[in-house]
Amino acid sequence: MSKKYDLFIIGGGINGAGIARDASGRGLSVYLADKGKVGSATSSWSSKLIHGGLRYLENYEFKLVRESLKEREVITNIASEITNPLPFIIPYKKKLRSKLLIKFGLFLYDNLGGKTKIPKSSKVNLMTDYSNILQPKFSTGFKYYDVQVDDKKLVEMNIDDAKNMGAKIVENKKVINAKNESNGWSITLENNEIVKASILINAAGPWINETVNNVININTKKSIRLVRGSHIITRKLYNEEIAFTLQNNDNRIVFVIPHNKEYSLIGTTEVDVEKPDNPKISEEEKFYLIDTINDHFIKQISTSDIISTYSGIRPLIEDFKEASKVTRDYIFDLNIQNMNAPLLNIYGGKLTTYRKLSEKVIEELEPYLPIKKTKNWTHLKKL
Ligand SMILES: Cc1cc2nc3c(=O)[nH]c(=O)nc-3n(C[C@H](O)[C@H](O)[C@H](O)COP(=O)(O)OP(=O)(O)OC[C@H]3O[C@@H](n4cnc5c(N)ncnc54)[C@H](O)[C@@H]3O)c2cc1C
């Protein structure tokens, strides 16, 4: 008889990879399948930041910011080789957020996450401390710190650990069907291989609805909104190892981040889309990002300065707000009613919170797992 796994995970993005690592380390048997290469979808199209999400404070998402700041500390410790604390400068703009508001936000940001090795925020003089980068209309700025990460490597390191602890990981195999049978899940891969598992975890990122509707074939009450975020890459706009958090007049922010020593990574945008496949930047998004740079920097750029671009799709939980105000938090949808074996759908999330999300998945599934009362461990062991 073929082996029956404790968990089957659809999707080897950061969330699937994190769950596979965590669960394998607790002695659970795990099968993870990805339709492409692990970590090659949304998890490598991010802004590559492990961050608290300063701007989420404006949406009163204190719980999310607190958890993210705590995770920033943990991930910097367990993945020190691929993370790098980086100063971010917010140029002050009179007509937008007041100095008092920014200072208050930064005070919260410095303290919400508890003890940290990351330096605290401060006010800076842009004319003397960081001269000849921004236009003279910006004289005051605020400096705070976040952490840069190699997002794809973070996925791969989680996957490698999971493999070393016995997880079966398969790439380039789409899950085409998952059937809830009397003795568990029967999952069909695109080469018609059938895998049996007790619990199914759907970590398909922006393909979550597609998977729920066409692979698992159940009705769900949850709805997600697909929002494209694009970045452009140019030769570096300045030499200093600092990033900028630019405030746009539409109240959004755009990051300018040092990228692979020679380049600047500029993003992102927010555009609602219908489908999660093959996201690509539009001309309009390019101009939005270029205009933002030209409104702030002495160096002016045009489309001919763009060396490359990439886009990713945020699967945001639909709550009918402006995209920038929709929560970046994750929610679980555990299906047990009318089912012989549990199904956990994962909606939303951030790179930053993947480890905590993975722990909470185990907590949520605890009543259905063959191994009980296992200790959380991923915050202690280096990747
Ligand atoms: C533009 C942008 C910038 C971002 N910046 C940041 C940031 O700086 N910091 C941060 O913390 N977060 C950031 N995020 C959020 C973060 O990138 C995502 O939350 C995270 O990568 C989502 O991971 P995931 O595992 O859910 O999805 P994904 O990485 O998309 O993984 C899902 C996987 O499922 C697979 N899959 C789908 N369907 C099937 C199927 N039927 N069978 C098998 N496999 C399947 C896909 O191939 C894919 O590999 C950003 C997001 C975007 C879009």
The ligand as an ORCA input file, in Angstrom:
! r2SCAN-3c Opt
* xyz 0 1
  C       4.962     43.342     -5.257
  C       5.008     42.660     -3.941
  C       5.904     43.083     -2.970
  C       5.941     42.453     -1.731
  N       6.890     42.837     -0.838
  C       6.954     42.221      0.358
  C       7.989     42.565      1.265
  O       8.878     43.358      0.976
  N       7.964     41.976      2.467
  C       7.027     41.057      2.828
  O       7.056     40.604      3.958
  N       6.067     40.667      1.962
  C       6.018     41.213      0.732
  N       5.084     40.834     -0.176
  C       4.185     39.733      0.175
  C       4.861     38.382     -0.028
  O       5.653     38.380     -1.183
  C       3.793     37.296     -0.143
  O       2.915     37.371      0.941
  C       4.400     35.903     -0.123
  O       5.467     35.775     -1.023
  C       3.303     34.906     -0.475
  O       3.848     33.616     -0.397
  P       2.958     32.391     -0.761
  O       3.709     31.166     -0.381
  O       1.601     32.547     -0.174
  O       2.718     32.507     -2.343
  P       3.677     32.173     -3.590
  O       5.078     32.545     -3.347
  O       3.011     32.715     -4.786
  O       3.620     30.592     -3.640
  C       2.481     29.888     -4.053
  C       2.974     28.681     -4.817
  O       1.870     27.846     -5.118
  C       2.143     27.203     -6.347
  N       0.890     26.671     -6.868
  C      -0.241     27.356     -7.174
  N      -1.192     26.513     -7.612
  C      -0.659     25.266     -7.568
  C      -1.132     23.955     -7.917
  N      -2.377     23.744     -8.374
  N      -0.288     22.914     -7.756
  C       0.975     23.081     -7.282
  N       1.471     24.287     -6.961
  C       0.670     25.356     -7.102
  C       2.770     28.298     -7.198
  O       3.554     27.772     -8.259
  C       3.600     29.064     -6.179
  O       4.970     28.660     -6.186
  C       5.038     41.409     -1.433
  C       4.146     40.976     -2.401
  C       4.140     41.574     -3.662
  C       3.215     41.055     -4.706
*
